[in-house]
């Protein structure tokens, strides 16, 4: 059976108009939305400095990891509840909503008390128990594409969330695993227009995890905007070289500020052309 035929809720056939998801002042799917912040919450000082920097540069949503599923069990795994409290306090100070990853279905109720958007990471894309529980929550869900997953598999996972009664799903392309070893993953920019021809759900891009290289984040962010993405999720750290997690793929506040200027310029240019 064609997997695409099972898409009853996320398909354009059922809803021809794009979905707009309101989170705080952000309107994901209507306006180009930037989610930015540290890969991992480490300390109050680090999180606050980064939150202030991304807010001043124009980011809409603060991102930060408190549960970190890592390849090695000996790597930093995140601060858990303590990190979530730090992230919420920093977000309140700068008046931004937050997005953070949840990895266990049992954690969703209490994580939802702190987070404005629940993120399901690439390793958990097909964790169906997690998808169903997220679908029963009252928070929007950011669903990252699995690193080995087809677009059909990705959209069917979104369908699991929608089928539980949660209409607010954001898709995130974050690179797929290929034979190419010069980047962390291979960013599939063609997925953006491809998915937009199949679903009404907004789709954003994570150039940080896609490339794993700081110097590639800017060109891939601009390319994602040009390809029609609804937004970006970008890792920013006050001192990337001292980061406990993924410092090599984190922008400095200065780099992020410069990127935001270029994104605004390109976004305005594209809108002017369309008019």
C-alpha positions, 0 to 999 in steps of 0.5 A: 500500500502506498504510505502516502494514501494513509495521510488523512489529516496532514494531507493537503487534500483534507486541508488545502490552506497552510496551518499557522501555529501561534506560540507567543507572538510567533506565527509559525507557518505565516511568518518566517520564524527563528528558534535559537539558543544553546544545544544544551542548558548548562548553567543559569549564566550561560543560558541567560547570556545566550537568551539575551543575545538571541532575543536582541538579534531578533529570534522568536523562540528560545531553544535549549536542550535539557534531555540529551540522548547522546551516542555515548552513555558517557557524554553529557546527558543534560540537566533534566528538571533543573535545566528546564527550570533554568530555561523557563526562567531565562525565557521569562526574563526575555519574554520568549516562548521555549522549545525543548526536546522530550524523550520519554512519554512519561515526561510529557505532562510535566515538561509541558508545564514549562515548555511551549513547544515539545520537540521530538528528536530524530532518534525518537521520530518513530517512537510511537508511544511518544508520538501518541502521548505528544498528540494527547498534550495541549502543546504544539509539537516539533517533529524532527525527521529521522536521520534514516527516514523517508518523507513518507515515514516522516509524514506518517509519524506526524499523522500519529500526533494529529490522530490523537487530537493535536493539530499543531505539528511543526515538521523539521528537516535536520539532515539525513544520514548518507555516505558523505562524511564531510558533514555531520548529516546531509541537509535535504533542502529538496524536502522543503518544497517536496513536503509543502506539496504534500502537507499543510503543516509548516516545515522548518530547517535545523542547519546546525545538526544537518551540517555539524559545522559552524561555518556552514550554518549561514549559507544553509540557513539562507538557502533554506529560506530561499527554498521556502522554509517556514523557519529555522532552528539554530544553535547559539552559545555564548562561548561555543568552544566551552560548550558541553555539547555540540560546540562545533555546530553552534554560532557565537552571538555575533555570528548569529546577529550577522546571520539575522541581518542577512536573513531579514534582507533576503526575506524582504527581497523575496517578499518584494519580488512576490509582490 
